[in-house]
């Protein structure tokens, strides 16, 4: 099933890889693994963003080391073949030993550049797609793009990878969890009174947006904020003093979930982006991104960091609680006596309030469409 998912879902959909602020200058690059494919995304001297398979055309070695950086060109460590930022093959050591044409068994440099990957961005969010026949990024995002414009499209926003975590869980645990409003005030005590339920809506292609409230005064009043915030109410109130671009107290927070596996969460002065790297049926690496505004001084950055850590620290934040839930669910669904999950909260609808299962049902409907199944699992004879 996992192999079919990589082929039918991840290789045929647009996949988020980074924010443009992560590669702002010519020569900036970031490597990524998407659907098992090693790629590199970079900005060329003209400012255009390119993406390539991270594979040398000579003997197949990975050209760019894992991570991010800046380079004028990419040189394979194996035989020092060098490519420019548009993927063209620039130089080959001992090139004279090659014949002048393919017909003679030699090398045509003009035809031996890095293999491009389809890449596009919207509101400064960079996506890749391995299928050139599927519709473009605008069609994939649809109406959800209007939501992501704020704050991700603002030129002053900057985003960075804060950490990554390897989960002993299937990749689908995260998209189920991120669409499950039922658990929010139950598993995450700190959300009670602080994040009252607001409307959600389904937007097609398996995407959804959940609007969130944010009221720290009510959390302080009912003593549902973390102890460190209850002991420091001025810091808690400061979380609402530095809004991200375009965010207001009337519209302070939201969660966007993109099919198959990306999450974009905004809470007034802080944000979280989750990008998954499925490794196997029971192993997933998740990248966690944070964000701020270019030019934030140290004091404002400290407030944003404190706000981020309330929800998404490794210790007692929402992430740690969600991680425990993913892995508990992974262990539990492996039992032979438990064949089915129950997705029965709420009547079928394209909009409603946090707590029903329509966002999860929408995910599985899209999963079935891609996988060619009538139920949420392939038939036993596949």
N, C-alpha and C positions, 0 to 999 in steps of 0.2 A: 504493500500500500504506500509506503514511504517513497519508493522509487517512482510509482505512478504519480504521486503528488508533485515530486520534483519536475517530472516531465509534463504533466497536464496542467499544473497550476503555476508553479514558480517560473518555468521557462516560457510561459505564454502570457504572463501578466507583467505590468509595470511594477518594478520593485524600487522602493526608496533606498538610496545609498548615502546621501549626505546633504547638508545645507551649503549653499554657495559660499557662505561666510567661512567655511572650513578650507576653501581653496581660493582665497581672494586675489592672489597675485599670479602673474605669469610664471609658470614653472611649478606652482603648487600642485601637489598630487595627494591622493589617498587611495590605498588599496582596499579591496572589499572581496568578500566571498558571497555570491548570490547563487542559489540553487546548485551549489557545489562547484560553481565556476569562479575561478580566480580572475579578477579584473582589476584594472587601474583606471581611476578617473582623474583627469588633470585639466589645467587651464593653459591654453596655448598663448603665444605672445600677442595675438590679436584679441585676447579676452574670451575666446570661445571655449566651452567645456567639451572635452573629448572623453571617450571611454574606449578601452581596448581590452581584449583578452590578455592577461598578464603572462604571455607565453612567447618566447623567442621563436622566430620562424626558422631557426637553424636546426637545433636539436631538442627544442621543446622545453628548455629550462625556464623557470620563472624569471622574468626580466627585472622587475622592481621588487625590492625587499618589502616584507609586510610592514604596514604602518603608513605614516604620512610624512611629507617633507617638501623640499623644493629642489628642482633639478633643471638644468638647461637641456638635458637629453637623458635618455634611459640607456644604460649599458648593461648588457647581460654579463654576469660574473663568470660564466663558463668559458666563452670564447671571445668576449669583448665586442660582440656585435652591438652597434649603437643606433638608436632610433631617436628621431626628434619628437617634439610634443604633439605633432600631427600624425605620428605613427610611421613616418617614412624612414626607411633604412638609410642611414647616413654613411656608415663606414663598416668595413669588414677587414680584419687583419689578414694579410696575405691574399688580398683580393685577386692578385695576378694569377694565382693558381687555378682560379675558376675560368671556365670557358665563357664566351660572351653571350650565349643564348641558351634557352632551355632546350632547343632542338639538339644542341651539342652536349647536353647534360650539364650545363653550367648554371650560372646565377644571373638573373635579371633583377637588379636591385629595385627597380621601379615597381615590381610586382611582389616584393617580398617584405612589405612593411607589416607592422603589427596589425592583427585582425581587429577591425572596429566592432564595437558593440553599440547598438542603438541607444542613444541617450537624449534626454530632454529635461527641461526644468520648468516649473511653474511656481510663482511666488517664492522663487529662490530655493525651492525644494527640488533636488536632483534625483531623477529616476532613470533606471536602465530597463531595457526589454530585449530579450534574446530572439523574439519572433518578429520579423519584419512585416508579417501579414496582418497582425492585429491592429485595431484602430489606435490612434495616437494618444498621447498623455491627456489631452483635454477631454477626449471622449471617455477615457478610463476614469478620470476624477469626477467628471460631471459637475453637479451642483455643489458637491463638497468643496470644490476649489474656492468658492466664494468665502467659505468659513476659514479656510487655511490662509487666505490673504492677510488676515489679522491674527497674529503679528508677523507671520513668517515671511511675508513679502516686503516688509519694511527694510530699507537699505541700512538702517542703523542697528538692526538686530544681528547679533553674533551667536553662533552655536558651536558647541564643542562636545567631544566624547568625554563624559565624566568617568565612566567605568564600564566594565563588562562582567558578565556572570555566566558561568556554565551551569545549566540546569539539567538534572537527571529527570527530564520530562519531555514528552512529545511537544512539538512546536504548537499544536492546536490548543494546548492548555492556556497559553497567553491570550490568543484572540477570544476564546470563550470567556476568560476572566475579565478582559477589558470591556466586554459587551454585557457583563453581568452586573446590573445595578443592585440586584438583590443582596449581594454580599457586602456592598460598600459600607453601610452603617453597622453591620453585624460583625464582620471580620476586622474592620478598621474603626475602632472606637473613637479615634480622634476626629472622624468625619461627622459624628452625631452633633447636630445643631450647627456645626461649622459649615457643612455643605448640604443644605436642604435640597430635596429633589426638584428638578426642573424638567421641562419637556425634552424628549429625544425625537429624532425622525430618521427614517431610513431614506437613503438617497440613490439607491440603485447600485449595481455591480458589487453588492455585498458590503457597501460602505454605510456608515451611520455617524450621526453627531448627537452627543448627549450634552445639553446645556447644564451647567453646574452653578449653584449658588455659592456664596462665600461670605460667611458672617462670623468673624472672630469674636465680636462683642457677645453674641449669643453663646458661643462656645465657652468664653470666660465666665459668663453668667451661670451656665449649667455645669461648669467644671468638667467639660468633656475634652478640653485641649490637653496635650501632653503636660506633665508636671513642670518641665522646664519652661514651658510657655505660660502656665498658670503663675509660676514664680517670677516671670519677667513679662508682665502685660505690656510694657512699653515696646519691647521687641515684637511682640505679637501684633500690636497695632501698627508697627512700622512696616509689616508685610504689605499693608494696603497704602503705602506712601510712595511707591515707585512703580507705577504700572508699566508693563511692556507696551510697545508702540500700538496704539489703536485700542487698547483695552481700557475699559471704564468700570466704575462701580455698578453701572446698570447692566453691563455684560462682562462679569469678572472672570469667567472660567468656562471651559468646555473640554470635552473629550471627543476626538475624531478617531474612528477606527477604520482603516483602509484594508480591504481584502487584498491579499490573504492575511497579513500579519503585522502591519505597521500601526503604531499608536502615537497620537499627538495630543498632549494634555497641557493645557494652559491654566495656571492659577494666578491671575492678576499680575504678580511681579516675578513669577518663575514659570518654567516650562519643563516638560519632559517629552523626549522622543524615544520610543523603543523600536529598534531594528533587530530582527531575529536572523540568526544564522543556523538553520537546521543542520545538524550533524548526522543524526540517525534517528530511528524510531523512538528512542528514549533518551536523546541527548540534544540539547539546544543551547547555543550561545546567544545571549542577548546583549546588544550594545545600548547603553543609556546615555542620552545626550541632555545637556543642560543649556541654558541660554541667558543672555543679558543684552545690554545696549552698549554699543561701541562708545567708549568715553566714560563709562561708569567709574566713579572714583572708588577708593578702597572701602569707604564706609558703606556705599550703596551695594557694592559687590558682596560685602560681608552680610548685609541683610538678605540679599538674594540667595546666597549660599545657605544661610540659616533657614530660610523658607524652603529651599529645595530639600534640605536634610530632614525637616519635619516629616515629610511624606516619603522621601525616597532614599534615606540613609540605609546603610547595610545593617544597622543595628535593630531599631525598633520601629522603623518607618513602614509605610504601606508596602514597599517593595519586599521587605523581608517577610512580611505576612503573606503576600501573594506567592513568593517563592515557596514557602512552606506548603501552601495550598496546592500549587502545581505538582510538587513532588508527592504529596499525599494522594492527590488524584491519580497520578501516574501509577503509584503502587496499588491503589484500590481497583482501578479498572482492569488490572491484569488478572483479577480473580475470576475463575471459571463460572462462579455462581452469580456474577454481576454482569449481565450481557448488555444492559441499556442504561443510558442516562435519562433523566426526566427533565424535559424542556416544555413544561406545561403551564407556566405562570402567565396569566393575561390572555385576553382574546387576541386573535390575529389582527394586527393593525400596522400601519406604516408610521404611526406616531403615537406617543403616549408619555407616561411618566416613568422615571427610573424605578426599576424593580421587576418589570415583567421580562419575559424571555424573547421578545420579538427581535432584538438585535442579534441574539445568539441564533435564533431560527433563520434569520436572514443570512448569516454567515454560512450555515449548513446548506441552505438552499443554493447558494453560489458554489459551495464545495461540490454538491451533487451535480450541478450543471457542468462543471469542469471535468469531474471524474466519470460522468456518464452513468450515474447510479440513481436508483429510485429510493434508496434509503441511505442513512448516514454511514454506510459501510459497504464495500464491494461485496458482491455475492461470494459465497464460500468457494465456488469453483474457479475464481479468478486466479 
